[in-house]
Amino acid sequence: MSIMNEIFVWWDGQTLGTRLQTILNGKKIGTDDSGNFYYISKKNTKRWVIYKGSNDASKIPSEWHLWLHYSTDDIPVSAYSKRYTWQKKHKPNMTGTNKAYYPTGSLRNKNPNNVSKSYESWKP
């Protein structure tokens, strides 16, 4: 990402201000399997994440979410080995894209056979 993008494109990556804050006051704590970097202030008063790629909060694993929100002070360095077999890999939020999920009965469902043709209102 170029410096010009950091100045003008605040919604898709770190800004110039975040970069300066990280350089001057940040201490790198760790990374997750998505490549996001986690920092803490030198005075131990703030915690933040620098996303790899676009800013998508759903990319933060639950163990790092707990750490970011001060629910735990344990740094999740070995959290990846604790994954259960039933846990799925991260899937990005597809809302607003052509891959968005629409349930059966939704008018936006691409399969016309799934759209309900009738509607029955609730009667108490």
The first five atom37 places (N, CA, C, CB, O) and aatype in JSON, in Angstrom:
{
  "aatype": [12, 15, 9, 12, 2, 6, 9, 13, 19, 17, 17, 3, 7, 5, 16, 10, 7, 16, 1, 10, 5, 16, 9, 10, 2, 7, 11, 11, 9, 7, 16, 3, 3, 15, 7, 2, 13, 18, 18, 9, 15, 11, 11, 2, 16, 11, 1, 17, 19, 9, 18, 11, 7, 15, 2, 3, 0, 15, 11, 9, 14, 15, 6, 17, 8, 10, 17, 10, 8, 18, 15, 16, 3, 3, 9, 14, 19, 15, 0, 18, 15, 11, 1, 18, 16, 17, 5, 11, 11, 8, 11, 14, 2, 12, 16, 7, 16, 2, 11, 0, 18, 18, 14, 16, 7, 15, 10, 1, 2, 11, 2, 14, 2, 2, 19, 15, 11, 15, 18, 6, 15, 17, 11, 14],
  "atom_mask": [
    [1, 1, 1, 1, 1],
    [1, 1, 1, 1, 1],
    [1, 1, 1, 1, 1],
    [1, 1, 1, 1, 1],
    [1, 1, 1, 1, 1],
    [1, 1, 1, 1, 1],
    [1, 1, 1, 1, 1],
    [1, 1, 1, 1, 1],
    [1, 1, 1, 1, 1],
    [1, 1, 1, 1, 1],
    [1, 1, 1, 1, 1],
    [1, 1, 1, 1, 1],
    [1, 1, 1, 0, 1],
    [1, 1, 1, 1, 1],
    [1, 1, 1, 1, 1],
    [1, 1, 1, 1, 1],
    [1, 1, 1, 0, 1],
    [1, 1, 1, 1, 1],
    [1, 1, 1, 1, 1],
    [1, 1, 1, 1, 1],
    [1, 1, 1, 1, 1],
    [1, 1, 1, 1, 1],
    [1, 1, 1, 1, 1],
    [1, 1, 1, 1, 1],
    [1, 1, 1, 1, 1],
    [1, 1, 1, 0, 1],
    [1, 1, 1, 1, 1],
    [1, 1, 1, 1, 1],
    [1, 1, 1, 1, 1],
    [1, 1, 1, 0, 1],
    [1, 1, 1, 1, 1],
    [1, 1, 1, 1, 1],
    [1, 1, 1, 1, 1],
    [1, 1, 1, 1, 1],
    [1, 1, 1, 0, 1],
    [1, 1, 1, 1, 1],
    [1, 1, 1, 1, 1],
    [1, 1, 1, 1, 1],
    [1, 1, 1, 1, 1],
    [1, 1, 1, 1, 1],
    [1, 1, 1, 1, 1],
    [1, 1, 1, 1, 1],
    [1, 1, 1, 1, 1],
    [1, 1, 1, 1, 1],
    [1, 1, 1, 1, 1],
    [1, 1, 1, 1, 1],
    [1, 1, 1, 1, 1],
    [1, 1, 1, 1, 1],
    [1, 1, 1, 1, 1],
    [1, 1, 1, 1, 1],
    [1, 1, 1, 1, 1],
    [1, 1, 1, 1, 1],
    [1, 1, 1, 0, 1],
    [1, 1, 1, 1, 1],
    [1, 1, 1, 1, 1],
    [1, 1, 1, 1, 1],
    [1, 1, 1, 1, 1],
    [1, 1, 1, 1, 1],
    [1, 1, 1, 1, 1],
    [1, 1, 1, 1, 1],
    [1, 1, 1, 1, 1],
    [1, 1, 1, 1, 1],
    [1, 1, 1, 1, 1],
    [1, 1, 1, 1, 1],
    [1, 1, 1, 1, 1],
    [1, 1, 1, 1, 1],
    [1, 1, 1, 1, 1],
    [1, 1, 1, 1, 1],
    [1, 1, 1, 1, 1],
    [1, 1, 1, 1, 1],
    [1, 1, 1, 1, 1],
    [1, 1, 1, 1, 1],
    [1, 1, 1, 1, 1],
    [1, 1, 1, 1, 1],
    [1, 1, 1, 1, 1],
    [1, 1, 1, 1, 1],
    [1, 1, 1, 1, 1],
    [1, 1, 1, 1, 1],
    [1, 1, 1, 1, 1],
    [1, 1, 1, 1, 1],
    [1, 1, 1, 1, 1],
    [1, 1, 1, 1, 1],
    [1, 1, 1, 1, 1],
    [1, 1, 1, 1, 1],
    [1, 1, 1, 1, 1],
    [1, 1, 1, 1, 1],
    [1, 1, 1, 1, 1],
    [1, 1, 1, 1, 1],
    [1, 1, 1, 1, 1],
    [1, 1, 1, 1, 1],
    [1, 1, 1, 1, 1],
    [1, 1, 1, 1, 1],
    [1, 1, 1, 1, 1],
    [1, 1, 1, 1, 1],
    [1, 1, 1, 1, 1],
    [1, 1, 1, 0, 1],
    [1, 1, 1, 1, 1],
    [1, 1, 1, 1, 1],
    [1, 1, 1, 1, 1],
    [1, 1, 1, 1, 1],
    [1, 1, 1, 1, 1],
    [1, 1, 1, 1, 1],
    [1, 1, 1, 1, 1],
    [1, 1, 1, 1, 1],
    [1, 1, 1, 0, 1],
    [1, 1, 1, 1, 1],
    [1, 1, 1, 1, 1],
    [1, 1, 1, 1, 1],
    [1, 1, 1, 1, 1],
    [1, 1, 1, 1, 1],
    [1, 1, 1, 1, 1],
    [1, 1, 1, 1, 1],
    [1, 1, 1, 1, 1],
    [1, 1, 1, 1, 1],
    [1, 1, 1, 1, 1],
    [1, 1, 1, 1, 1],
    [1, 1, 1, 1, 1],
    [1, 1, 1, 1, 1],
    [1, 1, 1, 1, 1],
    [1, 1, 1, 1, 1],
    [1, 1, 1, 1, 1],
    [1, 1, 1, 1, 1],
    [1, 1, 1, 1, 1],
    [1, 1, 1, 1, 1]
  ],
  "atom_positions": [
    [[0.85, -1.18, 0.0], [0.0, 0.0, 0.0], [0.89, 1.23, 0.0], [-0.97, 0.0, 1.23], [1.86, 1.32, 0.75]],
    [[0.56, 2.17, -0.83], [1.37, 3.38, -0.94], [0.98, 4.4, 0.13], [1.22, 4.0, -2.35], [-0.08, 4.3, 0.75]],
    [[1.84, 5.37, 0.32], [1.58, 6.44, 1.29], [0.33, 7.22, 0.89], [2.8, 7.38, 1.38], [-0.44, 7.64, 1.76]],
    [[0.12, 7.43, -0.42], [-1.07, 8.16, -0.88], [-2.34, 7.41, -0.49], [-1.02, 8.37, -2.41], [-3.33, 8.03, -0.09]],
    [[-2.33, 6.09, -0.62], [-3.49, 5.31, -0.2], [-3.73, 5.43, 1.3], [-3.32, 3.84, -0.58], [-4.87, 5.53, 1.74]],
    [[-2.65, 5.44, 2.09], [-2.8, 5.57, 3.54], [-3.38, 6.92, 3.92], [-1.45, 5.38, 4.23], [-4.08, 7.02, 4.93]],
    [[-3.11, 7.95, 3.14], [-3.64, 9.28, 3.44], [-5.1, 9.4, 3.05], [-2.82, 10.36, 2.72], [-5.9, 9.94, 3.81]],
    [[-5.46, 8.89, 1.87], [-6.8, 9.14, 1.35], [-7.77, 7.97, 1.42], [-6.68, 9.57, -0.05], [-8.98, 8.18, 1.31]],
    [[-7.29, 6.76, 1.59], [-8.18, 5.6, 1.58], [-8.22, 4.99, 2.97], [-7.72, 4.54, 0.52], [-7.59, 3.95, 3.2]],
    [[-8.92, 5.59, 3.89], [-8.94, 5.16, 5.28], [-9.75, 3.89, 5.5], [-9.49, 6.26, 6.14], [-9.56, 3.24, 6.52]],
    [[-10.64, 3.52, 4.58], [-11.52, 2.38, 4.81], [-10.92, 1.05, 4.38], [-12.82, 2.59, 4.08], [-11.52, 0.0, 4.61]],
    [[-9.75, 1.05, 3.75], [-9.2, -0.19, 3.23], [-7.71, -0.31, 3.56], [-9.41, -0.28, 1.72], [-6.87, -0.24, 2.67]],
    [[-7.4, -0.47, 4.82], [-6.02, -0.61, 5.26], [-5.68, 0.42, 6.32], [0.0, 0.0, 0.0], [-6.51, 1.27, 6.66]],
    [[-4.47, 0.34, 6.82], [-4.09, 1.29, 7.87], [-3.89, 2.68, 7.28], [-2.81, 0.83, 8.58], [-3.49, 2.84, 6.13]],
    [[-4.17, 3.68, 8.09], [-3.97, 5.06, 7.67], [-2.58, 5.53, 8.08], [-5.06, 5.97, 8.27], [-1.87, 4.84, 8.82]],
    [[-2.2, 6.67, 7.6], [-0.9, 7.24, 7.96], [-0.83, 7.47, 9.47], [-0.65, 8.56, 7.19], [0.21, 7.23, 10.08]],
    [[-1.92, 7.94, 10.06], [-1.96, 8.16, 11.5], [-1.78, 6.87, 12.29], [0.0, 0.0, 0.0], [-1.09, 6.85, 13.31]],
    [[-2.4, 5.8, 11.82], [-2.25, 4.5, 12.49], [-0.82, 4.0, 12.36], [-3.23, 3.47, 11.89], [-0.27, 3.43, 13.3]],
    [[-0.21, 4.21, 11.2], [1.18, 3.8, 11.0], [2.1, 4.55, 11.97], [1.63, 4.05, 9.54], [2.96, 3.95, 12.61]],
    [[1.9, 5.87, 12.08], [2.73, 6.66, 13.0], [2.51, 6.24, 14.44], [2.43, 8.15, 12.84], [3.47, 6.1, 15.2]],
    [[1.25, 6.03, 14.84], [0.93, 5.59, 16.2], [1.6, 4.25, 16.48], [-0.6, 5.47, 16.39], [2.14, 4.03, 17.57]],
    [[1.58, 3.36, 15.51], [2.18, 2.04, 15.68], [3.7, 2.13, 15.81], [1.81, 1.13, 14.52], [4.29, 1.45, 16.65]],
    [[4.33, 2.96, 14.99], [5.79, 3.11, 15.03], [6.24, 3.76, 16.35], [6.29, 3.95, 13.84], [7.19, 3.3, 16.98]],
    [[5.54, 4.83, 16.75], [5.96, 5.59, 17.92], [5.56, 4.94, 19.25], [5.39, 6.97, 17.86], [6.34, 4.95, 20.2]],
    [[4.36, 4.37, 19.32], [3.83, 3.91, 20.6], [3.49, 2.43, 20.66], [2.63, 4.69, 20.94], [3.05, 1.95, 21.7]],
    [[3.68, 1.7, 19.57], [3.23, 0.32, 19.54], [4.33, -0.7, 19.78], [0.0, 0.0, 0.0], [5.49, -0.49, 19.44]],
    [[3.92, -1.81, 20.38], [4.8, -2.95, 20.58], [4.09, -4.15, 19.97], [5.15, -3.18, 22.1], [2.98, -4.48, 20.38]],
    [[4.72, -4.8, 18.99], [4.09, -5.93, 18.32], [3.98, -7.1, 19.28], [4.89, -6.33, 17.06], [4.96, -7.49, 19.93]],
    [[2.76, -7.66, 19.37], [2.5, -8.77, 20.27], [2.48, -10.09, 19.52], [1.18, -8.56, 20.99], [3.01, -11.09, 20.01]],
    [[1.87, -10.1, 18.33], [1.81, -11.36, 17.59], [1.05, -11.21, 16.3], [0.0, 0.0, 0.0], [0.61, -10.12, 15.93]],
    [[0.89, -12.34, 15.61], [0.12, -12.4, 14.37], [-0.82, -13.59, 14.43], [1.06, -12.51, 13.13], [-0.64, -14.51, 15.24]],
    [[-1.83, -13.57, 13.58], [-2.73, -14.72, 13.48], [-2.5, -15.44, 12.16], [-4.2, -14.28, 13.62], [-1.64, -15.04, 11.37]],
    [[-3.28, -16.49, 11.91], [-3.07, -17.28, 10.7], [-3.51, -16.55, 9.44], [-3.82, -18.59, 10.8], [-3.19, -17.0, 8.33]],
    [[-4.24, -15.43, 9.57], [-4.63, -14.63, 8.41], [-3.56, -13.59, 8.05], [-5.96, -13.92, 8.68], [-3.65, -12.95, 7.0]],
    [[-2.57, -13.42, 8.91], [-1.51, -12.45, 8.65], [-1.76, -11.1, 9.29], [0.0, 0.0, 0.0], [-1.01, -10.16, 9.02]],
    [[-2.79, -10.96, 10.13], [-3.05, -9.72, 10.85], [-2.02, -9.55, 11.96], [-4.49, -9.7, 11.42], [-1.61, -10.54, 12.58]],
    [[-1.6, -8.3, 12.22], [-0.63, -8.01, 13.27], [-1.35, -7.35, 14.45], [0.51, -7.1, 12.74], [-2.22, -6.5, 14.27]],
    [[-0.97, -7.76, 15.67], [-1.6, -7.24, 16.89], [-0.58, -6.47, 17.69], [-2.22, -8.37, 17.73], [0.56, -6.92, 17.87]],
    [[-0.99, -5.3, 18.19], [-0.1, -4.39, 18.9], [-0.71, -3.98, 20.23], [0.22, -3.16, 18.05], [-1.93, -4.04, 20.43]],
    [[0.18, -3.56, 21.13], [-0.23, -2.99, 22.4], [0.59, -1.72, 22.6], [-0.04, -4.0, 23.59], [1.74, -1.66, 22.17]],
    [[0.01, -0.71, 23.25], [0.75, 0.52, 23.48], [1.83, 0.29, 24.53], [-0.2, 1.65, 23.92], [1.74, -0.63, 25.34]],
    [[2.85, 1.12, 24.5], [3.98, 0.98, 25.44], [3.53, 1.13, 26.88], [5.06, 2.0, 25.12], [4.15, 0.57, 27.79]],
    [[2.45, 1.9, 27.1], [1.92, 2.08, 28.45], [0.89, 1.02, 28.81], [1.3, 3.46, 28.58], [0.3, 1.06, 29.89]],
    [[0.67, 0.06, 27.9], [-0.27, -1.04, 28.12], [-1.7, -0.55, 28.34], [0.18, -1.86, 29.31], [-2.44, -1.12, 29.15]],
    [[-2.09, 0.51, 27.62], [-3.44, 1.05, 27.77], [-4.32, 0.83, 26.54], [-3.36, 2.53, 28.07], [-5.54, 0.92, 26.64]],
    [[-3.73, 0.53, 25.39], [-4.5, 0.33, 24.16], [-4.01, -0.9, 23.43], [-4.41, 1.57, 23.24], [-2.83, -1.25, 23.48]],
    [[-4.95, -1.55, 22.73], [-4.62, -2.7, 21.89], [-5.27, -2.48, 20.54], [-5.1, -4.04, 22.54], [-6.39, -1.98, 20.46]],
    [[-4.58, -2.87, 19.46], [-5.16, -2.7, 18.14], [-4.6, -3.74, 17.18], [-4.88, -1.29, 17.61], [-3.65, -4.46, 17.47]],
    [[-5.24, -3.79, 16.02], [-4.87, -4.75, 14.98], [-4.59, -3.99, 13.68], [-5.98, -5.82, 14.77], [-5.28, -3.02, 13.36]],
    [[-3.58, -4.44, 12.95], [-3.32, -3.96, 11.59], [-3.67, -5.13, 10.68], [-1.81, -3.47, 11.4], [-3.01, -6.17, 10.71]],
    [[-4.71, -4.95, 9.88], [-5.21, -6.03, 9.03], [-4.29, -6.27, 7.84], [-6.62, -5.72, 8.53], [-3.7, -5.33, 7.3]],
    [[-4.19, -7.52, 7.45], [-3.53, -7.85, 6.19], [-4.63, -7.79, 5.14], [-2.8, -9.27, 6.23], [-5.61, -8.54, 5.22]],
    [[-4.48, -6.93, 4.17], [-5.53, -6.77, 3.17], [-6.58, -5.79, 3.65], [0.0, 0.0, 0.0], [-6.28, -4.85, 4.38]],
    [[-7.81, -6.03, 3.24], [-8.89, -5.1, 3.57], [-9.28, -5.2, 5.05], [-10.11, -5.37, 2.69], [-9.1, -6.23, 5.69]],
    [[-9.82, -4.1, 5.55], [-10.3, -4.06, 6.93], [-11.59, -4.85, 7.03], [-10.51, -2.6, 7.41], [-12.63, -4.4, 6.55]],
    [[-11.52, -6.01, 7.65], [-12.69, -6.86, 7.83], [-12.6, -7.45, 9.22], [-12.78, -7.98, 6.73], [-11.84, -8.4, 9.45]],
    [[-13.36, -6.91, 10.15], [-13.28, -7.34, 11.54], [-13.65, -8.81, 11.71], [-14.18, -6.5, 12.39], [-13.27, -9.42, 12.71]],
    [[-14.37, -9.38, 10.76], [-14.72, -10.79, 10.89], [-13.51, -11.69, 10.66], [-15.83, -11.16, 9.91], [-13.59, -12.9, 10.91]],
    [[-12.38, -11.14, 10.2], [-11.16, -11.92, 10.0], [-10.42, -12.18, 11.31], [-10.24, -11.22, 9.03], [-9.49, -12.98, 11.34]],
    [[-10.81, -11.51, 12.38], [-10.11, -11.68, 13.66], [-10.58, -12.96, 14.33], [-10.34, -10.45, 14.58], [-11.78, -13.1, 14.57]],
    [[-9.67, -13.9, 14.64], [-10.06, -15.12, 15.34], [-10.57, -14.81, 16.74], [-8.89, -16.09, 15.41], [-10.23, -13.79, 17.32]],
    [[-11.38, -15.69, 17.26], [-12.03, -15.45, 18.56], [-11.03, -15.24, 19.68], [-12.95, -16.6, 18.9], [-11.25, -14.4, 20.55]],
    [[-9.92, -15.99, 19.68], [-8.95, -15.85, 20.76], [-8.28, -14.47, 20.73], [-7.89, -16.94, 20.66], [-7.98, -13.91, 21.78]],
    [[-8.04, -13.93, 19.53], [-7.48, -12.58, 19.44], [-8.55, -11.53, 19.75], [-6.89, -12.34, 18.03], [-8.23, -10.47, 20.29]],
    [[-9.8, -11.8, 19.43], [-10.9, -10.89, 19.78], [-10.97, -10.74, 21.3], [-12.26, -11.41, 19.22], [-11.14, -9.63, 21.81]],
    [[-10.85, -11.85, 22.01], [-10.86, -11.79, 23.48], [-9.73, -10.92, 23.99], [-10.76, -13.2, 24.08], [-9.92, -10.12, 24.91]],
    [[-8.55, -11.08, 23.41], [-7.4, -10.3, 23.85], [-7.58, -8.82, 23.52], [-6.13, -10.82, 23.2], [-7.29, -7.97, 24.36]],
    [[-8.07, -8.5, 22.32], [-8.27, -7.11, 21.91], [-9.23, -6.37, 22.82], [-8.77, -7.05, 20.49], [-9.06, -5.18, 23.08]],
    [[-10.25, -7.08, 23.3], [-11.3, -6.46, 24.11], [-11.1, -6.66, 25.61], [-12.65, -7.01, 23.72], [-12.04, -6.53, 26.39]],
    [[-9.87, -6.97, 26.01], [-9.48, -7.09, 27.41], [-10.28, -8.15, 28.17], [-9.64, -5.76, 28.1], [-10.4, -8.06, 29.39]],
    [[-10.82, -9.14, 27.48], [-11.49, -10.24, 28.16], [-10.47, -11.2, 28.76], [-12.43, -10.99, 27.19], [-10.76, -11.93, 29.7]],
    [[-9.26, -11.18, 28.19], [-8.16, -11.98, 28.72], [-6.86, -11.23, 28.47], [-8.14, -13.4, 28.07], [-6.74, -10.45, 27.52]],
    [[-5.89, -11.49, 29.32], [-4.56, -10.93, 29.11], [-3.61, -11.96, 28.52], [-4.0, -10.39, 30.43], [-2.46, -11.65, 28.22]],
    [[-4.11, -13.18, 28.34], [-3.29, -14.24, 27.75], [-3.14, -14.0, 26.26], [-3.91, -15.62, 28.01], [-4.13, -13.85, 25.54]],
    [[-1.91, -13.96, 25.8], [-1.63, -13.76, 24.38], [-1.78, -15.1, 23.69], [-0.2, -13.15, 24.15], [-1.08, -16.05, 24.04]],
    [[-2.65, -15.2, 22.71], [-2.94, -16.49, 22.07], [-1.88, -16.91, 21.06], [-4.28, -16.44, 21.39], [-2.13, -16.91, 19.86]],
    [[-0.69, -17.27, 21.54], [0.39, -17.64, 20.63], [0.23, -19.06, 20.09], [1.72, -17.52, 21.33], [0.58, -19.31, 18.94]],
    [[-0.3, -19.96, 20.88], [-0.43, -21.34, 20.42], [-1.88, -21.73, 20.19], [0.2, -22.29, 21.42], [-2.24, -22.9, 20.3]],
    [[-2.71, -20.76, 19.89], [-4.15, -21.03, 19.74], [-4.45, -21.89, 18.53], [-4.91, -19.73, 19.63], [-5.47, -22.58, 18.5]],
    [[-3.57, -21.87, 17.52], [-3.85, -22.6, 16.29], [-3.79, -24.11, 16.51], [-2.87, -22.2, 15.21], [-4.46, -24.86, 15.8]],
    [[-3.01, -24.56, 17.47], [-2.94, -26.0, 17.74], [-4.16, -26.47, 18.54], [-1.65, -26.33, 18.5], [-4.39, -27.67, 18.66]],
    [[-4.92, -25.55, 19.09], [-6.09, -25.9, 19.88], [-7.38, -25.97, 19.05], [-6.27, -24.91, 21.0], [-8.46, -26.11, 19.62]],
    [[-7.28, -25.88, 17.75], [-8.46, -25.92, 16.9], [-9.12, -27.29, 16.98], [-8.09, -25.58, 15.45], [-8.44, -28.32, 17.0]],
    [[-10.44, -27.29, 17.02], [-11.19, -28.53, 17.01], [-11.51, -28.94, 15.57], [-12.48, -28.39, 17.83], [-11.49, -28.1, 14.67]],
    [[-11.79, -30.2, 15.37], [-12.07, -30.69, 14.02], [-13.36, -30.11, 13.46], [-12.15, -32.21, 14.01], [-13.52, -30.0, 12.24]],
    [[-14.3, -29.73, 14.33], [-15.58, -29.21, 13.86], [-15.51, -27.71, 13.54], [-16.66, -29.46, 14.9], [-16.45, -27.17, 12.96]],
    [[-14.41, -27.05, 13.89], [-14.28, -25.62, 13.6], [-13.96, -25.42, 12.12], [-13.19, -24.98, 14.48], [-13.12, -26.12, 11.55]],
    [[-14.64, -24.47, 11.51], [-14.45, -24.17, 10.1], [-13.45, -23.05, 9.93], [-15.78, -23.81, 9.43], [-13.25, -22.24, 10.83]],
    [[-12.83, -23.0, 8.76], [-11.92, -21.9, 8.43], [-12.75, -20.64, 8.2], [-11.05, -22.24, 7.17], [-13.94, -20.71, 7.9]],
    [[-12.1, -19.51, 8.34], [-12.77, -18.23, 8.16], [-13.32, -18.09, 6.75], [-11.82, -17.07, 8.46], [-12.66, -18.42, 5.76]],
    [[-14.54, -17.59, 6.67], [-15.15, -17.26, 5.4], [-15.53, -15.79, 5.48], [-16.41, -18.19, 5.09], [-16.23, -15.39, 6.42]],
    [[-15.1, -14.96, 4.54], [-15.39, -13.52, 4.63], [-16.88, -13.22, 4.52], [-14.64, -12.78, 3.56], [-17.65, -14.01, 3.98]],
    [[-17.25, -12.08, 5.03], [-18.64, -11.63, 4.95], [-18.96, -11.3, 3.49], [-18.89, -10.39, 5.87], [-18.35, -10.41, 2.91]],
    [[-19.9, -12.01, 2.91], [-20.21, -11.86, 1.49], [-21.42, -10.95, 1.24], [-20.47, -13.23, 0.88], [-21.88, -10.84, 0.11]],
    [[-21.93, -10.31, 2.28], [-23.07, -9.42, 2.13], [-22.76, -8.33, 1.11], [-23.45, -8.79, 3.48], [-21.69, -7.71, 1.16]],
    [[-23.67, -8.1, 0.19], [-23.5, -7.08, -0.82], [-22.76, -7.55, -2.06], [0.0, 0.0, 0.0], [-22.55, -6.77, -2.98]],
    [[-22.38, -8.81, -2.09], [-21.71, -9.37, -3.26], [-22.64, -10.35, -3.96], [-20.38, -10.06, -2.86], [-23.73, -10.64, -3.47]],
    [[-22.21, -10.85, -5.11], [-23.04, -11.82, -5.81], [-22.97, -13.21, -5.17], [-22.62, -11.91, -7.28], [-23.69, -14.11, -5.59]],
    [[-22.13, -13.38, -4.16], [-22.04, -14.65, -3.43], [-22.77, -14.59, -2.09], [-20.58, -15.02, -3.2], [-22.6, -15.48, -1.26]],
    [[-23.56, -13.56, -1.87], [-24.28, -13.41, -0.61], [-25.29, -14.54, -0.43], [-24.99, -12.04, -0.55], [-25.82, -15.08, -1.4]],
    [[-25.55, -14.87, 0.82], [-26.5, -15.93, 1.15], [-27.91, -15.35, 1.23], [-26.13, -16.63, 2.49], [-28.15, -14.33, 1.88]],
    [[-28.83, -16.0, 0.55], [-30.25, -15.64, 0.64], [-31.02, -16.9, 1.0], [-30.77, -15.01, -0.7], [-30.94, -17.89, 0.27]],
    [[-31.77, -16.9, 2.08], [-32.46, -18.11, 2.52], [-33.61, -18.49, 1.59], [-32.98, -17.93, 3.93], [-34.04, -17.69, 0.76]],
    [[-34.08, -19.71, 1.75], [-35.23, -20.18, 0.99], [-36.41, -19.25, 1.25], [-35.58, -21.65, 1.35], [-36.68, -18.9, 2.39]],
    [[-37.09, -18.87, 0.2], [-38.22, -17.97, 0.34], [-37.87, -16.52, 0.08], [0.0, 0.0, 0.0], [-38.77, -15.69, -0.08]],
    [[-36.6, -16.21, 0.04], [-36.18, -14.84, -0.21], [-36.41, -14.49, -1.68], [-34.71, -14.64, 0.16], [-36.18, -15.32, -2.56]],
    [[-36.86, -13.29, -1.94], [-37.06, -12.85, -3.31], [-35.74, -12.69, -4.06], [-37.82, -11.54, -3.33], [-35.72, -12.67, -5.29]],
    [[-34.65, -12.59, -3.31], [-33.34, -12.45, -3.95], [-32.66, -13.79, -4.2], [-32.44, -11.58, -3.1], [-31.58, -13.84, -4.78]],
    [[-33.28, -14.87, -3.77], [-32.72, -16.19, -4.01], [-32.68, -16.45, -5.51], [-33.54, -17.28, -3.28], [-33.67, -16.24, -6.21]],
    [[-31.52, -16.9, -6.0], [-31.34, -17.08, -7.44], [-32.13, -18.26, -7.99], [-29.89, -17.25, -7.75], [-32.4, -18.31, -9.19]],
    [[-32.48, -19.19, -7.15], [-33.25, -20.35, -7.6], [-34.74, -20.02, -7.49], [-32.9, -21.62, -6.75], [-35.26, -19.93, -6.38]],
    [[-35.44, -19.83, -8.6], [-36.84, -19.41, -8.55], [-37.76, -20.45, -7.92], [-37.33, -19.09, -9.93], [-38.86, -20.11, -7.49]],
    [[-37.33, -21.69, -7.85], [-38.16, -22.73, -7.23], [-38.2, -22.6, -5.72], [-37.65, -24.11, -7.61], [-39.1, -23.13, -5.07]],
    [[-37.24, -21.89, -5.15], [-37.17, -21.73, -3.7], [-38.0, -20.55, -3.19], [-35.75, -21.55, -3.27], [-38.19, -20.42, -1.98]],
    [[-38.48, -19.71, -4.07], [-39.24, -18.53, -3.65], [-40.67, -18.95, -3.34], [-39.22, -17.42, -4.75], [-41.33, -19.58, -4.16]],
    [[-41.13, -18.59, -2.15], [-42.51, -18.96, -1.8], [-43.48, -18.06, -2.55], [-42.74, -18.85, -0.28], [-43.33, -16.84, -2.61]],
    [[-44.47, -18.71, -3.11], [-45.45, -17.99, -3.93], [-46.58, -17.42, -3.09], [-46.01, -18.92, -4.99], [-47.26, -16.48, -3.5]],
    [[-46.78, -17.99, -1.94], [-47.9, -17.5, -1.12], [-47.4, -17.04, 0.23], [-48.96, -18.59, -0.95], [-46.35, -17.47, 0.71]],
    [[-48.17, -16.18, 0.8], [-47.84, -15.65, 2.11], [-49.08, -15.71, 2.97], [-47.3, -14.2, 2.01], [-50.15, -15.26, 2.57]],
    [[-48.94, -16.27, 4.13], [-50.08, -16.35, 5.03], [-49.74, -15.55, 6.27], [-50.42, -17.84, 5.38], [-48.78, -15.86, 6.98]],
    [[-50.52, -14.53, 6.54], [-50.24, -13.68, 7.68], [-50.62, -14.39, 8.97], [-50.99, -12.35, 7.56], [-51.48, -15.27, 9.01]],
    [[-49.95, -13.96, 10.02], [-50.18, -14.56, 11.33], [-51.48, -14.0, 11.93], [-48.97, -14.29, 12.27], [-51.75, -12.81, 11.86]],
    [[-52.25, -14.89, 12.5], [-53.51, -14.47, 13.16], [-53.46, -14.91, 14.63], [-54.77, -15.1, 12.43], [-53.31, -16.1, 14.92]],
    [[-53.57, -13.98, 15.51], [-53.48, -14.31, 16.95], [-54.7, -15.09, 17.43], [-53.32, -13.05, 17.78], [-54.78, -15.44, 18.61]]
  ]
}
